[in-house]
Amino acid sequence: MATDSHLRFALAVHAALGAEGGNSCFSPYSVASALTLAARAARGRTREELVALLGDPDEQTTLLRDAARPAEEVRGEQPELAVANTLWADDRLPLEDSFKAELAGWPGAAIASAPFHDEPEAARALINDDVGRTTRGLIPRLLPPGSIDEAVAAVLVNALYLKAAWKLPFREANTSDAPFHAPSGTRDVPTMWLSESVGYAHDGGWQAVQLVAAGGLQTLVLLPDGDLAEAEAALDQAALTSLLGGIRSKPVELALPKVSLDVPSSLTGVLRGLGVRTMFTDDADLSGLSPDPRLTVSEVLHQAVLRVDEQGFEGAAATAVTMRLTSMIIDEPVAVTVDRPFLLLVRHAGTGALYFLARVVEP
């Protein structure tokens, strides 16, 4: 099932990214979009390794396309959701018509020219400016200095922007400092308070609180009963699916820290560790994108920004796959006090696609 594969992928990348145990944040949606497009371009072992991590490309493509459409609101404000999938290519690189046709079916699809060979810094600025526009300025510099040189021939970019208001907002007057027990010590952090009937489950050593936003979007707060690192190690796709599937409306008194995360990540080492290796070598086969046999992936860069406050949430993410020529019934209120490290998921209710998956250790 597409959603199961998506959750498995999201948890695998999350575990690899957060091996050090600190704050982490990434967009499974954005990374899966860029890598599924790469899988569409790949052949042979290069494709097999991507499919093993992502799941069936046809199923993932359908899930990712569907998740780019929030549900229509009968009344109230619509969420803002912007998605761009852009192939930036040097004019010297021949492109396969079949890949152009495949890309055209994706949300926010574009093929754009960039002068990688002649003016690599200008090409980097072009891509960064475009990502900055899609992400409403939250990610102005996805590609750092030195990430583009004259050997680069193409960069495949997914960019995502998401802003949605809570159906049941927190009252700003109730926000106050409260202790948060982080590994570095206990300190006071701005904490929001809500007493409402919301989605709740307690299963497998986790409490889950579901906060519903406009357009069929949801944020899920996952608070472990004990130590986060131990609980995370046992949180696989089946456990997460069971936890989310058990959510029911219940009176909850929630104390939740405000969240503001901005996390850049290089995914190259992460993907190698998860078995996607061939596309980074001279044996890469990206002939579905271009007939040039020298095309290989040099780097996969990602950045995610996520802010959660009294009104709702705002997030942006971008993923760049750089190619060069080479060589997740009791009526008494449940008190959920999020005063220690927790996980945060932002998802599309209809498909189960995860826009963001974050570990908050130091809010």
Backbone torsions as a table, in degrees:
resi	resn	phi	psi	omega
1	MET	NA	139.5	-174.3
2	ALA	-59.4	-41.7	-177.8
3	THR	-66.5	-39.6	178.0
4	ASP	-61.0	-46.8	179.2
5	SER	-60.5	-41.8	-179.7
6	HIS	-62.9	-43.3	179.0
7	LEU	-66.7	-40.4	177.9
8	ARG	-59.7	-46.5	178.3
9	PHE	-59.5	-47.4	-177.2
10	ALA	-60.6	-44.4	-178.3
11	LEU	-69.6	-35.3	179.1
12	ALA	-65.1	-46.1	179.4
13	VAL	-66.7	-41.3	178.5
14	HIS	-57.7	-45.2	-179.4
15	ALA	-63.5	-41.5	-178.7
16	ALA	-71.2	-38.9	-180.0
17	LEU	-67.4	-36.7	-171.7
18	GLY	-101.0	27.0	-175.7
19	ALA	-58.8	-28.5	-178.9
20	GLU	-79.2	-16.8	174.0
21	GLY	91.8	-1.1	179.6
22	GLY	-85.6	-165.6	175.1
23	ASN	-57.5	140.3	170.4
24	SER	-145.3	154.7	177.7
25	CYS	-160.5	130.3	172.5
26	PHE	-150.0	168.5	179.0
27	SER	-108.0	101.6	174.1
28	PRO	-54.3	-36.2	-179.7
29	TYR	-60.8	-48.4	-176.9
30	SER	-67.1	-47.1	-178.7
31	VAL	-64.1	-43.0	179.5
32	ALA	-63.3	-35.9	178.4
33	SER	-62.2	-50.8	-178.6
34	ALA	-63.4	-42.2	-177.6
35	LEU	-74.4	-32.2	176.8
36	THR	-67.4	-37.8	174.4
37	LEU	-64.9	-39.1	176.1
38	ALA	-62.3	-39.6	178.1
39	ALA	-63.4	-34.7	177.2
40	ARG	-63.8	-28.9	-178.4
41	ALA	-88.2	-15.9	-171.3
42	ALA	-91.9	157.7	177.2
43	ARG	-134.9	161.1	173.4
44	GLY	63.0	-141.7	-177.1
45	ARG	-62.9	-33.8	178.6
46	THR	-56.1	-44.5	179.7
47	ARG	-71.3	-42.9	-176.8
48	GLU	-58.3	-40.6	-179.4
49	GLU	-67.5	-39.4	177.7
50	LEU	-66.8	-42.2	-179.8
51	VAL	-65.2	-37.4	179.0
52	ALA	-61.4	-35.0	179.4
53	LEU	-81.7	-41.9	-170.7
54	LEU	-89.7	-32.6	-168.6
55	GLY	100.7	-179.0	-176.7
56	ASP	-58.5	122.7	-176.2
57	PRO	-60.4	-35.1	178.5
58	ASP	-64.4	-44.8	179.5
59	GLU	-65.8	-41.2	-179.3
60	GLN	-67.3	-38.5	178.3
61	THR	-60.1	-44.3	179.3
62	THR	-62.7	-45.4	-180.0
63	LEU	-61.2	-45.4	-176.7
64	LEU	-68.8	-37.6	176.6
65	ARG	-66.0	-44.1	-178.7
66	ASP	-65.0	-35.5	-178.3
67	ALA	-73.4	-9.3	176.9
68	ALA	-82.7	0.8	-179.4
69	ARG	-121.3	104.4	175.2
70	PRO	-67.3	157.2	176.4
71	ALA	-67.8	145.8	178.8
72	GLU	-72.6	133.0	176.5
73	GLU	-87.0	133.4	176.6
74	VAL	-67.7	-40.9	175.2
75	ARG	-147.8	167.6	-176.8
76	GLY	86.8	178.1	-173.0
77	GLU	-83.5	142.1	175.7
78	GLN	-77.6	149.9	172.0
79	PRO	-71.4	157.0	171.5
80	GLU	-95.2	123.8	177.1
81	LEU	-137.4	118.2	178.2
82	ALA	-124.2	132.4	178.3
83	VAL	-130.6	134.6	174.1
84	ALA	-128.7	134.2	172.6
85	ASN	-124.2	106.5	-171.7
86	THR	-124.0	132.4	169.4
87	LEU	-101.6	112.4	174.7
88	TRP	-94.2	124.0	-175.3
89	ALA	-134.6	144.6	172.6
90	ASP	-70.6	143.6	-178.3
91	ASP	-59.8	-23.2	-178.8
92	ARG	-76.6	-15.1	-175.5
93	LEU	-88.7	117.6	175.8
94	PRO	-71.8	138.1	-178.8
95	LEU	-113.9	143.0	178.6
96	GLU	-76.3	133.9	179.3
97	ASP	-60.9	-32.6	-178.2
98	SER	-65.6	-35.6	178.6
99	PHE	-72.6	-38.8	176.3
100	LYS	-58.4	-42.1	-179.7
101	ALA	-67.6	-39.5	177.5
102	GLU	-62.5	-47.7	-178.2
103	LEU	-62.3	-36.2	-176.9
104	ALA	-59.3	-23.6	-179.6
105	GLY	-84.9	-0.6	-177.6
106	TRP	-93.3	153.4	179.2
107	PRO	-63.7	136.5	177.1
108	GLY	61.1	34.8	-174.5
109	ALA	-74.8	141.8	175.0
110	ALA	-157.5	149.2	168.3
111	ILE	-117.9	126.3	-174.6
112	ALA	-131.5	151.2	179.3
113	SER	-91.1	139.2	176.1
114	ALA	-139.3	137.1	-175.6
115	PRO	-82.6	61.9	-175.6
116	PHE	-57.9	-44.5	-174.2
117	HIS	-72.0	-45.4	-174.2
118	ASP	-85.1	-39.2	-176.8
119	GLU	-138.9	73.9	-175.6
120	PRO	-58.7	-36.9	179.6
121	GLU	-67.2	-37.8	176.9
122	ALA	-65.5	-37.3	177.9
123	ALA	-65.0	-43.0	178.0
124	ARG	-60.0	-42.6	-180.0
125	ALA	-64.4	-38.9	178.4
126	LEU	-59.4	-47.2	-177.4
127	ILE	-67.6	-45.5	179.9
128	ASN	-61.0	-41.1	179.3
129	ASP	-63.2	-40.3	-178.9
130	ASP	-67.5	-42.8	176.9
131	VAL	-63.5	-40.1	178.1
132	GLY	-59.7	-39.0	178.9
133	ARG	-67.0	-47.0	-178.8
134	THR	-62.6	-38.1	-175.2
135	THR	-92.0	14.4	177.9
136	ARG	54.5	38.4	175.9
137	GLY	81.7	-0.4	-178.7
138	LEU	-73.6	-27.8	177.7
139	ILE	-126.9	84.9	-176.4
140	PRO	-81.5	-20.8	-175.2
141	ARG	-137.9	73.0	177.3
142	LEU	-64.1	-44.5	-177.6
143	LEU	-95.0	112.6	-177.6
144	PRO	-75.9	164.3	176.7
145	PRO	-54.0	138.1	179.1
146	GLY	87.4	-5.5	-177.4
147	SER	-80.6	-16.7	179.6
148	ILE	-121.4	125.8	173.7
149	ASP	-130.9	-176.1	-172.6
150	GLU	-70.2	-12.4	178.3
151	ALA	-81.6	-15.9	178.6
152	VAL	-68.1	135.1	179.9
153	ALA	-114.7	-24.6	-178.2
154	ALA	-159.5	149.6	173.8
155	VAL	-134.9	124.8	179.0
156	LEU	-98.6	120.4	-172.1
157	VAL	-124.1	130.0	165.8
158	ASN	-110.7	132.3	175.8
159	ALA	-129.2	142.1	-174.2
160	LEU	-136.3	136.4	171.2
161	TYR	-132.2	135.9	-175.5
162	LEU	-143.6	127.7	175.9
163	LYS	-142.1	125.4	-176.8
164	ALA	-145.7	145.3	180.0
165	ALA	-94.1	144.3	175.5
166	TRP	-63.9	145.7	169.6
167	LYS	-69.9	-33.2	176.6
168	LEU	-123.4	87.7	-176.6
169	PRO	-68.7	155.1	172.4
170	PHE	-77.3	145.8	175.0
171	ARG	-81.1	123.5	-178.0
172	GLU	-60.2	-32.2	-179.5
173	ALA	-63.3	-19.8	-178.6
174	ASN	-88.3	-12.4	-178.5
175	THR	-70.6	130.2	178.8
176	SER	-153.7	165.3	179.2
177	ASP	-70.8	137.9	177.5
178	ALA	-144.4	153.1	-176.9
179	PRO	-68.5	140.6	174.8
180	PHE	-127.5	127.5	-174.3
181	HIS	-94.5	91.9	180.0
182	ALA	-95.0	162.2	177.8
183	PRO	-57.4	-30.5	-178.5
184	SER	-78.9	-5.8	-178.7
185	GLY	129.5	168.4	-179.7
186	THR	-86.4	132.6	176.4
187	ARG	-145.6	160.9	179.6
188	ASP	-83.8	133.5	178.1
189	VAL	-131.4	152.1	177.2
190	PRO	-60.8	121.8	-172.9
191	THR	-125.4	130.6	-179.1
192	MET	-91.9	152.7	-177.3
193	TRP	-129.3	135.2	-179.4
194	LEU	-141.7	132.9	174.5
195	SER	-126.4	97.1	-174.1
196	GLU	-152.2	168.9	168.9
197	SER	-83.7	115.3	-180.0
198	VAL	-134.8	175.1	178.2
199	GLY	-69.3	135.3	-177.3
200	TYR	-148.2	143.9	171.6
201	ALA	-149.0	151.9	173.6
202	HIS	-136.0	109.8	-172.4
203	ASP	-157.2	139.2	173.0
204	GLY	60.7	31.0	177.8
205	GLY	86.1	11.8	179.6
206	TRP	-130.8	144.0	163.1
207	GLN	-101.6	137.4	176.8
208	ALA	-122.5	129.8	174.3
209	VAL	-118.5	126.1	-177.6
210	GLN	-105.7	118.8	177.9
211	LEU	-106.4	121.2	-173.8
212	VAL	-91.5	135.6	177.7
213	ALA	-118.5	175.8	-179.4
214	ALA	-61.4	153.7	172.3
215	GLY	72.6	23.7	179.8
216	GLY	71.3	25.3	177.6
217	LEU	-102.0	151.4	-175.7
218	GLN	-139.6	147.8	166.0
219	THR	-115.7	135.5	179.6
220	LEU	-118.9	125.4	175.7
221	VAL	-97.6	119.6	-179.5
222	LEU	-110.6	111.6	-177.3
223	LEU	-112.4	117.8	-179.5
224	PRO	-73.2	152.2	176.2
225	ASP	-67.1	-32.7	-178.1
226	GLY	-125.4	-136.0	-177.7
227	ASP	-69.5	133.9	-176.6
228	LEU	-63.4	-45.6	-176.1
229	ALA	-60.0	-42.5	179.5
230	GLU	-66.8	-41.9	-179.0
231	ALA	-67.2	-39.2	179.2
232	GLU	-61.6	-38.8	-177.0
233	ALA	-60.0	-28.0	-179.1
234	ALA	-98.5	1.9	-176.6
235	LEU	-89.0	90.1	176.3
236	ASP	-99.1	-177.7	-175.9
237	GLN	-60.4	-40.6	-178.7
238	ALA	-66.5	-41.4	-179.9
239	ALA	-67.0	-41.1	180.0
240	LEU	-67.8	-41.2	178.3
241	THR	-61.9	-41.3	178.8
242	SER	-64.7	-43.6	179.8
243	LEU	-62.0	-48.4	-178.1
244	LEU	-68.5	-33.5	-179.4
245	GLY	-71.1	-17.4	-178.9
246	GLY	-93.3	4.0	-176.3
247	ILE	-69.7	128.8	177.1
248	ARG	-135.2	154.7	179.4
249	SER	-66.7	135.1	-175.6
250	LYS	-158.5	145.9	174.7
251	PRO	-65.1	125.9	-177.8
252	VAL	-131.3	138.1	168.8
253	GLU	-106.5	105.6	-171.3
254	LEU	-106.9	130.0	169.4
255	ALA	-113.7	116.8	-173.0
256	LEU	-133.1	124.3	176.9
257	PRO	-64.0	146.5	169.5
258	LYS	-66.0	146.9	-174.8
259	VAL	-123.9	135.0	171.8
260	SER	-143.5	108.2	-176.9
261	LEU	-122.4	142.4	173.5
262	ASP	-143.1	104.1	-169.7
263	VAL	-127.5	109.7	171.2
264	PRO	-85.5	145.2	-178.5
265	SER	-142.7	138.0	164.5
266	SER	-91.6	124.6	-177.2
267	LEU	-97.1	0.6	-175.6
268	THR	-59.9	-51.6	179.9
269	GLY	-67.0	-36.9	178.3
270	VAL	-60.1	-47.5	-178.0
271	LEU	-67.5	-39.7	175.7
272	ARG	-58.4	-43.4	179.9
273	GLY	-64.7	-24.7	180.0
274	LEU	-95.2	11.0	172.8
275	GLY	98.2	-0.8	176.8
276	VAL	-92.4	94.4	-172.3
277	ARG	-119.5	-40.4	-169.9
278	THR	-61.2	-35.2	-175.3
279	MET	-66.7	-15.5	178.1
280	PHE	-93.2	4.3	-176.0
281	THR	-116.5	174.6	176.9
282	ASP	-66.8	-13.0	178.4
283	ASP	-87.0	2.8	-179.7
284	ALA	-57.4	139.4	175.2
285	ASP	-122.7	99.1	178.0
286	LEU	-112.8	36.4	-174.4
287	SER	-69.9	-12.6	173.9
288	GLY	-71.7	-18.8	178.3
289	LEU	-96.5	-43.5	-177.6
290	SER	-147.7	145.3	177.0
291	PRO	-74.0	-10.0	-179.5
292	ASP	-65.7	115.8	-173.8
293	PRO	-73.0	-9.3	-176.4
294	ARG	-87.0	-1.3	-173.5
295	LEU	-74.1	128.0	179.5
296	THR	-143.1	159.1	179.0
297	VAL	-91.2	126.6	-179.8
298	SER	-96.3	-32.0	-173.7
299	GLU	-159.7	148.9	170.6
300	VAL	-124.4	113.8	-177.2
301	LEU	-109.5	144.7	-178.1
302	HIS	-143.4	147.4	171.9
303	GLN	-143.7	138.6	179.3
304	ALA	-133.2	137.0	176.8
305	VAL	-124.2	130.6	-179.5
306	LEU	-141.2	127.1	178.7
307	ARG	-127.7	129.5	179.1
308	VAL	-124.9	122.4	179.6
309	ASP	-137.4	-165.1	-174.3
310	GLU	-64.4	-29.4	-174.2
311	GLN	-88.9	-28.6	-176.1
312	GLY	164.0	-148.7	179.2
313	PHE	-135.8	155.9	176.8
314	GLU	-138.3	133.7	-179.7
315	GLY	-147.2	154.2	175.2
316	ALA	-144.1	149.2	177.3
317	ALA	-150.9	153.1	175.9
318	ALA	-149.1	143.3	179.4
319	THR	-131.9	131.0	178.5
320	ALA	-122.1	125.4	172.6
321	VAL	-103.1	107.7	-176.1
322	THR	-91.3	126.6	-179.3
323	MET	-116.3	134.6	177.5
324	ARG	-128.0	165.6	175.4
325	LEU	-89.7	129.9	-176.6
326	THR	-136.4	177.9	154.6
327	SER	-107.4	NA	NA
328	MET	NA	NA	NA
329	ILE	NA	87.3	-179.1
330	ILE	-111.1	134.5	-175.8
331	ASP	-86.2	-10.2	175.7
332	GLU	-68.3	138.9	178.7
333	PRO	-61.9	140.6	174.2
334	VAL	-92.5	128.1	176.8
335	ALA	-89.0	118.6	176.5
336	VAL	-116.0	102.9	-178.3
337	THR	-103.1	105.6	-176.9
338	VAL	-85.0	82.5	-174.8
339	ASP	-118.1	22.6	178.8
340	ARG	-154.9	170.3	-174.8
341	PRO	-52.1	140.4	-175.4
342	PHE	-147.8	170.1	175.3
343	LEU	-107.2	151.8	-179.8
344	LEU	-133.2	126.2	177.5
345	LEU	-119.0	138.5	170.8
346	VAL	-118.7	122.2	-174.1
347	ARG	-138.8	163.1	175.8
348	HIS	-91.4	114.3	-172.7
349	ALA	-60.5	-38.6	-174.5
350	GLY	-63.8	-41.7	-175.6
351	THR	-106.1	-20.0	-173.4
352	GLY	82.2	3.0	179.4
353	ALA	-62.6	138.2	179.6
354	LEU	-95.6	113.6	174.8
355	TYR	-72.9	-39.0	-179.9
356	PHE	-142.7	146.2	173.1
357	LEU	-137.7	116.7	-173.7
358	ALA	-129.3	146.0	168.7
359	ARG	-107.3	122.8	-179.7
360	VAL	-109.7	105.7	-179.1
361	VAL	-105.0	-36.3	179.9
362	GLU	-128.9	87.1	-176.6
363	PRO	-71.1	NA	NA
